[in-house]
Every structure is written in C-alpha cells, then in structure tokens.
Amino acid sequence: MASLVRHITIDCADAYRLGTFWAAVLDSSVHDDDRPGDPECLVESKGGGLLFVTVPEPKTVKNRVHLDVQPQDRTRDEEVERLLALGAALAADHRRPDGTGWVTLADPEGNEFCVERSAAERSAAERSGA
C-alpha cells in the first residue's frame, strides 16, 4: 500500500500564533489540545492538515514548497482582501486584465502562499470563452 500525506508541516517561530492565522484562512480551528506557547499546533480542515512546529531558526529564503488556496464561497479578489485583513501581506500580484492569474501573499511569518480563482470563477470564464 502507498503512503499518504497526513500533514503538511511548517516550521515557524510561534506555532500557536501561526496556526491560529491559518485556522482563520481555512475557516477551521486549532486542535482542542493546542494552547499558546505549545511547540506544535495542528489545524485540520476539509483539504487536509497543517502542522505548525516551533523551531529556533528564522525563515531566511523563499519557500521551496508553498500552499495554493482556492476560495470556496467568494471570489479570488474578495478572498485576497479577507486574508489581508487577517494579517497576510501582499508579496506579488499576478492577476491579468482578463481575470486569470493569482495573488501571492505572505502569512504573518513571511511564508508565501498563492490565492487562485474560485471554481465558480473558473467555470464562468470557461463558459464565456475567457
């Protein structure tokens, strides 16, 4: 039998703080056992689990792996605004005039992630030929 990815683990300076941010991004919550100051924090959502682990080293370079998030009940642009309000920072804007593209944001510890168009936006574009 093949292996399964159980969690995506992200090293960070403050596991609980970053876990709380990502729980809000994913409309989820941190695990019931996790508390501020814990060395680990688990966020489980419909799409899978993110495990945040406190490490002593700071982030120094661009991520080699990053998350792509797709909004479920809002547009890409609405989701970008919501995530900026939660504490994300704009890293790069790859939106095109025709509505395609994505936005690269950084979480509160500088980890890059991308926000894509929603499935509804993709379907509407396909129907209109855009």
Backbone as ProteinMPNN parsed JSONL, in Angstrom:
{"seq_chain_A": "MASLVRHITIDCADAYRLGTFWAAVLDSSVHDDDRPGDPECLVESKGGGLLFVTVPEPKTVKNRVHLDVQPQDRTRDEEVERLLALGAALAADHRRPDGTGWVTLADPEGNEFCVERSAAERSAAERSGA", "coords_chain_A": {"N_chain_A": [[0.842, -1.183, 0.0], [0.463, 2.263, -0.714], [1.988, 5.252, 0.647], [0.406, 7.921, 2.508], [-0.073, 11.453, 2.586], [-0.163, 12.848, 5.623], [-0.024, 15.226, 7.164], [0.894, 18.555, 6.297], [3.799, 19.977, 7.23], [4.926, 22.879, 8.813], [7.622, 24.797, 9.635], [8.149, 27.261, 12.136], [8.22, 30.377, 14.04], [6.365, 30.773, 16.078], [4.21, 28.533, 16.836], [1.477, 28.334, 17.706], [0.407, 30.917, 17.245], [0.763, 31.192, 14.437], [-0.662, 28.956, 13.611], [-3.229, 29.706, 14.437], [-3.726, 31.864, 12.684], [-3.772, 30.469, 10.179], [-5.883, 28.734, 10.694], [-8.008, 30.53, 10.648], [-7.811, 31.355, 7.963], [-8.553, 28.991, 6.683], [-11.093, 28.611, 7.608], [-11.393, 27.063, 9.925], [-10.288, 25.483, 12.937], [-7.855, 25.522, 15.589], [-6.416, 22.533, 16.953], [-8.062, 20.969, 19.701], [-6.354, 20.366, 21.85], [-4.258, 22.143, 21.652], [-2.449, 25.012, 22.748], [-1.563, 28.497, 23.457], [1.938, 29.018, 23.3], [2.594, 26.341, 23.126], [4.742, 23.907, 21.554], [3.903, 22.846, 19.175], [1.202, 23.029, 16.797], [-1.856, 22.05, 15.546], [-3.845, 22.237, 12.671], [-6.713, 21.178, 11.288], [-8.509, 20.649, 8.34], [-11.025, 20.524, 5.766], [-9.509, 20.165, 3.468], [-7.162, 18.967, 4.342], [-4.47, 18.459, 6.75], [-2.578, 20.878, 8.551], [0.416, 21.171, 10.188], [2.008, 23.012, 12.548], [5.199, 23.783, 13.7], [7.256, 24.913, 16.208], [10.421, 26.277, 15.77], [13.892, 27.109, 16.358], [15.299, 28.521, 14.382], [15.174, 31.327, 12.168], [13.064, 32.155, 9.311], [14.706, 32.325, 6.22], [14.921, 32.361, 3.434], [13.134, 32.23, 0.263], [10.22, 30.149, 0.197], [10.51, 26.675, -0.613], [8.447, 24.992, -1.021], [5.033, 25.687, -1.33], [1.688, 26.689, -0.361], [-1.3, 26.59, -2.288], [-4.249, 28.276, -2.257], [-7.767, 28.051, -2.726], [-10.604, 29.908, -2.909], [-13.832, 29.027, -1.625], [-16.429, 30.063, -1.361], [-16.4, 32.673, -2.187], [-15.03, 35.257, -4.305], [-11.757, 35.262, -5.875], [-10.568, 37.791, -5.537], [-12.073, 38.885, -3.444], [-11.356, 37.068, -1.469], [-8.603, 37.564, -1.242], [-8.674, 40.159, -0.146], [-9.918, 39.552, 2.319], [-7.961, 37.892, 3.506], [-5.784, 39.619, 3.678], [-6.814, 41.359, 5.584], [-6.803, 39.636, 7.742], [-4.133, 39.535, 8.367], [-2.25, 38.773, 6.505], [0.276, 39.556, 4.036], [0.79, 41.357, 1.007], [2.67, 39.84, -1.478], [3.184, 39.436, -4.215], [1.507, 40.323, -7.214], [-0.209, 38.652, -9.557], [-2.4, 38.896, -11.16], [-4.284, 39.11, -14.154], [-5.495, 41.277, -16.811], [-7.642, 39.946, -18.059], [-8.85, 38.548, -16.033], [-7.721, 36.159, -15.246], [-5.027, 34.452, -13.493], [-3.211, 34.854, -10.351], [-2.7, 35.655, -6.841], [0.074, 36.27, -4.847], [0.601, 35.914, -1.5], [1.926, 36.574, 1.8], [2.149, 34.868, 4.864], [1.792, 35.734, 8.413], [4.415, 35.128, 9.274], [5.942, 35.34, 7.056], [5.836, 33.276, 5.185], [5.269, 32.293, 1.916], [2.251, 32.071, -0.013], [-0.291, 31.188, -2.401], [-3.216, 32.656, -3.843], [-5.769, 31.476, -5.681], [-8.175, 31.672, -8.433], [-11.651, 31.115, -7.711], [-13.571, 28.035, -8.036], [-16.028, 28.604, -9.208], [-15.475, 31.027, -10.53], [-13.604, 30.105, -12.402], [-15.223, 28.319, -13.898], [-17.152, 30.092, -14.944], [-15.515, 31.645, -16.583], [-14.686, 29.733, -18.431], [-17.131, 29.118, -19.651], [-17.67, 31.544, -20.887], [-15.626, 31.696, -22.603], [-13.297, 32.941, -21.917]], "CA_chain_A": [[0.0, 0.0, 0.0], [1.209, 3.52, -0.808], [1.909, 6.184, 1.77], [-0.479, 9.073, 2.39], [0.378, 12.654, 3.276], [-1.046, 13.063, 6.773], [0.019, 16.664, 7.452], [1.967, 19.377, 5.756], [4.402, 20.566, 8.421], [5.536, 24.174, 8.548], [8.439, 25.323, 10.722], [7.802, 28.659, 12.395], [8.692, 30.929, 15.309], [5.301, 30.67, 17.082], [3.277, 27.562, 16.254], [0.079, 28.634, 18.005], [0.02, 32.158, 16.553], [0.639, 30.927, 13.011], [-1.784, 28.027, 13.47], [-4.47, 30.478, 14.565], [-3.898, 32.572, 11.418], [-4.17, 29.528, 9.141], [-7.229, 28.247, 11.016], [-8.931, 31.549, 10.132], [-7.76, 31.275, 6.498], [-9.241, 27.778, 6.245], [-12.378, 28.535, 8.303], [-11.258, 25.887, 10.766], [-9.827, 25.854, 14.273], [-6.702, 24.756, 16.042], [-6.796, 21.326, 17.671], [-8.508, 21.228, 21.078], [-5.246, 20.215, 22.797], [-3.219, 23.147, 21.426], [-2.551, 26.243, 23.54], [-0.442, 29.422, 23.24], [3.203, 28.584, 23.884], [2.892, 24.948, 22.774], [5.718, 23.833, 20.465], [3.222, 22.406, 17.958], [-0.198, 23.41, 16.682], [-2.453, 21.345, 14.426], [-5.071, 22.763, 12.066], [-7.271, 20.209, 10.349], [-9.599, 21.207, 7.559], [-11.534, 19.65, 4.718], [-8.458, 19.916, 2.495], [-6.025, 18.272, 4.933], [-3.959, 19.008, 7.995], [-1.345, 21.663, 8.615], [1.038, 21.06, 11.499], [2.984, 24.08, 12.75], [6.18, 23.37, 14.69], [8.162, 25.988, 16.585], [11.851, 25.983, 15.634], [14.658, 28.297, 16.742], [15.867, 29.234, 13.242], [14.223, 32.171, 11.444], [12.938, 31.952, 7.866], [15.752, 33.145, 5.604], [14.81, 32.403, 1.976], [11.832, 31.903, -0.303], [9.786, 28.765, 0.399], [10.673, 25.719, -1.702], [7.1, 24.443, -1.17], [4.052, 26.638, -0.814], [0.288, 26.299, -0.488], [-2.208, 27.324, -3.166], [-5.596, 28.203, -1.704], [-8.836, 28.395, -3.653], [-11.807, 30.236, -2.142], [-14.982, 28.182, -1.907], [-17.7, 30.794, -1.406], [-16.155, 34.075, -2.538], [-14.114, 35.381, -5.441], [-10.329, 35.374, -5.542], [-10.271, 39.139, -5.052], [-12.68, 39.005, -2.104], [-10.536, 36.273, -0.551], [-7.36, 38.304, -1.015], [-8.983, 41.238, 0.813], [-10.172, 38.933, 3.631], [-6.705, 37.407, 4.06], [-5.004, 40.801, 4.058], [-7.398, 41.837, 6.846], [-6.406, 38.692, 8.797], [-2.728, 39.724, 8.695], [-1.358, 38.421, 5.399], [0.871, 40.698, 3.334], [0.912, 41.167, -0.438], [4.035, 39.557, -1.919], [3.232, 39.663, -5.668], [0.178, 40.29, -7.828], [-0.111, 38.052, -10.884], [-3.704, 38.963, -11.822], [-4.221, 39.649, -15.519], [-6.696, 42.038, -17.174], [-8.755, 39.071, -18.439], [-9.386, 37.899, -14.835], [-6.941, 34.992, -14.867], [-3.884, 34.75, -12.635], [-3.267, 34.586, -8.92], [-2.037, 36.628, -5.979], [0.957, 35.665, -3.864], [0.593, 36.586, -0.21], [2.806, 36.009, 2.821], [1.483, 34.777, 6.162], [2.458, 36.618, 9.381], [5.842, 34.817, 9.438], [6.617, 35.518, 5.78], [5.705, 32.118, 4.298], [4.488, 32.651, 0.745], [1.188, 31.194, -0.486], [-0.992, 31.796, -3.526], [-4.681, 32.623, -3.865], [-6.235, 31.26, -7.046], [-9.6, 31.936, -8.672], [-12.577, 30.093, -7.222], [-14.086, 27.124, -9.061], [-17.104, 29.315, -9.909], [-14.839, 31.968, -11.453], [-13.022, 29.319, -13.494], [-16.329, 27.828, -14.722], [-17.728, 31.232, -15.672], [-14.56, 32.015, -17.622], [-14.734, 28.692, -19.468], [-18.396, 29.27, -20.375], [-17.617, 32.755, -21.705], [-14.515, 31.588, -23.53], [-12.168, 33.763, -21.452]], "C_chain_A": [[0.884, 1.242, 0.0], [1.079, 4.331, 0.472], [0.915, 7.29, 1.465], [0.157, 10.259, 3.091], [-0.623, 12.918, 4.396], [-1.166, 14.542, 7.112], [1.064, 17.302, 6.561], [2.509, 20.134, 6.962], [5.151, 21.834, 8.047], [6.308, 24.604, 9.794], [8.132, 26.803, 10.891], [8.347, 29.097, 13.747], [7.669, 30.759, 16.423], [4.18, 29.805, 16.507], [1.821, 27.943, 16.495], [-0.401, 29.887, 17.26], [-0.178, 31.904, 15.058], [-0.499, 29.937, 12.734], [-3.119, 28.731, 13.546], [-4.76, 31.268, 13.287], [-4.429, 31.621, 10.354], [-5.532, 28.904, 9.424], [-8.271, 29.238, 10.503], [-8.968, 31.529, 8.606], [-8.642, 30.136, 6.01], [-10.614, 27.599, 6.877], [-12.446, 27.267, 9.148], [-10.901, 26.35, 12.174], [-8.572, 25.06, 14.594], [-7.219, 23.568, 16.846], [-7.121, 21.669, 19.126], [-7.377, 21.165, 22.104], [-4.195, 21.32, 22.689], [-3.517, 24.444, 22.173], [-1.412, 27.181, 23.181], [0.803, 28.932, 23.98], [3.549, 27.133, 23.612], [3.884, 24.92, 21.615], [5.122, 23.376, 19.139], [1.779, 22.872, 17.989], [-0.749, 22.775, 15.409], [-3.74, 22.031, 13.98], [-5.531, 21.716, 11.067], [-8.447, 20.856, 9.645], [-10.009, 20.189, 6.505], [-10.437, 19.25, 3.74], [-7.253, 19.171, 3.043], [-5.546, 18.974, 6.184], [-2.685, 19.793, 7.814], [-0.821, 21.56, 10.042], [2.132, 22.116, 11.586], [3.885, 23.676, 13.909], [7.125, 24.531, 14.952], [9.604, 25.501, 16.483], [12.633, 27.255, 15.971], [15.165, 29.127, 15.559], [14.804, 30.104, 12.571], [14.137, 31.771, 9.972], [13.955, 32.87, 7.191], [15.618, 33.275, 4.098], [13.378, 32.089, 1.553], [11.507, 30.434, -0.048], [10.114, 27.915, -0.824], [9.332, 25.042, -2.002], [6.146, 25.502, -0.633], [2.647, 26.096, -1.034], [-0.399, 27.183, -1.515], [-3.59, 27.171, -2.563], [-6.599, 28.683, -2.747], [-10.081, 28.692, -2.825], [-12.992, 29.384, -2.58], [-16.266, 28.992, -2.107], [-17.527, 32.298, -1.62], [-15.201, 34.103, -3.725], [-12.665, 35.426, -4.954], [-10.052, 36.734, -4.924], [-10.878, 39.391, -3.676], [-11.848, 38.245, -1.074], [-9.214, 36.963, -0.249], [-7.599, 39.411, 0.01], [-9.209, 40.685, 2.215], [-8.852, 38.505, 4.282], [-5.766, 38.553, 4.444], [-5.512, 41.353, 5.393], [-7.038, 40.924, 8.018], [-4.942, 38.84, 9.19], [-1.762, 39.263, 7.64], [-0.802, 39.704, 4.782], [0.971, 40.357, 1.847], [2.382, 40.955, -0.792], [4.183, 39.827, -3.414], [1.827, 39.512, -6.23], [0.323, 39.822, -9.266], [-1.474, 38.02, -11.581], [-3.537, 39.636, -13.17], [-5.52, 40.382, -15.836], [-7.895, 41.158, -17.546], [-9.346, 38.305, -17.251], [-8.633, 36.655, -14.417], [-5.82, 35.418, -13.925], [-4.161, 34.481, -11.165], [-2.572, 35.702, -8.169], [-1.176, 35.855, -4.989], [0.945, 36.536, -2.616], [1.645, 35.942, 0.683], [2.034, 35.981, 4.129], [2.249, 35.639, 7.169], [3.937, 36.322, 9.644], [6.6, 34.856, 8.118], [6.566, 34.328, 4.838], [4.773, 32.458, 3.148], [3.407, 31.603, 0.474], [0.415, 31.938, -1.558], [-2.5, 31.653, -3.364], [-5.098, 32.563, -5.328], [-7.683, 31.701, -7.189], [-10.44, 30.801, -8.1], [-13.001, 29.185, -8.371], [-15.184, 27.802, -9.869], [-16.534, 30.315, -10.913], [-14.233, 31.241, -12.646], [-14.117, 28.821, -14.45], [-16.936, 28.94, -15.565], [-16.811, 31.65, -16.808], [-14.589, 31.006, -18.776], [-16.009, 28.826, -20.314], [-18.365, 30.481, -21.319], [-16.472, 32.729, -22.711], [-13.312, 32.41, -23.131], [-11.13, 32.935, -20.768]], "O_chain_A": [[1.933, 1.264, 0.643], [0.17, 4.114, 1.273], [0.616, 7.565, 0.303], [0.856, 10.086, 4.089], [-1.797, 13.182, 4.136], [-2.266, 15.054, 7.322], [2.01, 16.644, 6.127], [1.767, 20.847, 7.638], [5.915, 21.857, 7.083], [5.732, 24.758, 10.871], [7.885, 27.512, 9.916], [8.872, 28.283, 14.507], [8.043, 30.617, 17.587], [3.313, 30.294, 15.783], [1.01, 27.878, 15.57], [-1.501, 29.897, 16.709], [-1.169, 32.346, 14.477], [-1.212, 30.069, 11.739], [-4.044, 28.396, 12.806], [-5.909, 31.337, 12.852], [-5.423, 31.923, 9.694], [-6.264, 28.578, 8.49], [-9.307, 28.83, 9.978], [-10.038, 31.671, 8.013], [-9.389, 30.289, 5.043], [-11.241, 26.553, 6.707], [-13.414, 26.508, 9.093], [-11.186, 27.487, 12.549], [-8.27, 24.055, 13.949], [-8.337, 23.601, 17.361], [-6.509, 22.566, 19.706], [-7.439, 21.848, 23.126], [-3.324, 21.421, 23.553], [-4.655, 24.91, 22.229], [-0.393, 26.734, 22.656], [0.73, 28.491, 25.127], [4.687, 26.724, 23.841], [3.87, 25.82, 20.775], [5.762, 23.502, 18.094], [1.201, 23.085, 19.055], [-0.182, 22.938, 14.328], [-4.603, 22.361, 14.793], [-4.821, 21.406, 10.111], [-9.273, 21.524, 10.266], [-9.402, 19.125, 6.38], [-10.431, 18.126, 3.237], [-6.386, 18.774, 2.264], [-6.138, 19.96, 6.626], [-1.818, 19.423, 7.023], [-1.55, 21.837, 10.995], [3.072, 22.113, 10.79], [3.405, 23.275, 14.969], [7.726, 25.071, 14.023], [9.964, 24.459, 17.03], [12.091, 28.357, 15.879], [15.435, 30.317, 15.718], [13.66, 29.675, 12.419], [15.043, 31.121, 9.45], [14.063, 34.046, 7.538], [16.158, 34.221, 3.525], [12.532, 31.731, 2.373], [12.393, 29.579, -0.071], [10.004, 28.39, -1.954], [9.112, 24.571, -3.118], [6.415, 26.136, 0.387], [2.448, 25.156, -1.803], [-0.117, 28.378, -1.606], [-4.06, 26.048, -2.377], [-6.325, 29.588, -3.535], [-10.566, 27.815, -2.111], [-13.135, 29.06, -3.759], [-17.099, 28.635, -2.941], [-18.402, 33.09, -1.273], [-14.635, 33.076, -4.097], [-12.4, 35.605, -3.765], [-9.375, 36.824, -3.9], [-10.258, 40.041, -2.835], [-11.656, 38.711, 0.049], [-8.755, 36.944, 0.893], [-6.805, 39.577, 0.936], [-8.75, 41.272, 3.194], [-8.647, 38.731, 5.475], [-5.036, 38.455, 5.43], [-4.715, 41.768, 6.235], [-6.973, 41.379, 9.16], [-4.535, 38.33, 10.234], [-0.552, 39.348, 7.847], [-1.343, 40.791, 4.983], [1.206, 39.206, 1.48], [3.236, 41.776, -0.455], [5.193, 40.386, -3.843], [1.052, 38.672, -5.773], [0.911, 40.516, -10.096], [-1.687, 37.215, -12.488], [-2.772, 40.588, -13.325], [-6.54, 40.132, -15.195], [-9.041, 41.574, -17.372], [-10.252, 37.494, -17.439], [-8.879, 36.133, -13.329], [-5.682, 36.597, -13.6], [-5.208, 33.95, -10.796], [-1.942, 36.577, -8.762], [-1.639, 34.899, -4.366], [1.239, 37.73, -2.668], [2.188, 34.887, 0.355], [1.347, 36.943, 4.473], [3.27, 36.226, 6.807], [4.644, 37.174, 10.182], [7.762, 34.456, 8.055], [7.197, 34.364, 3.781], [3.63, 32.861, 3.363], [3.611, 30.41, 0.698], [0.454, 33.167, -1.623], [-2.993, 30.664, -2.822], [-4.819, 33.473, -6.108], [-8.338, 32.057, -6.209], [-9.983, 29.661, -8.017], [-12.813, 29.524, -9.54], [-15.27, 27.605, -11.081], [-17.049, 30.439, -12.024], [-14.339, 31.712, -13.778], [-13.958, 28.894, -15.669], [-17.203, 28.756, -16.752], [-17.289, 31.978, -17.894], [-14.525, 31.384, -19.946], [-15.972, 28.669, -21.535], [-18.951, 30.452, -22.401], [-16.353, 33.613, -23.56], [-12.387, 32.567, -23.928], [-10.115, 33.467, -20.317]]}, "name": "protein", "num_of_chains": 1, "seq": "MASLVRHITIDCADAYRLGTFWAAVLDSSVHDDDRPGDPECLVESKGGGLLFVTVPEPKTVKNRVHLDVQPQDRTRDEEVERLLALGAALAADHRRPDGTGWVTLADPEGNEFCVERSAAERSAAERSGA"}
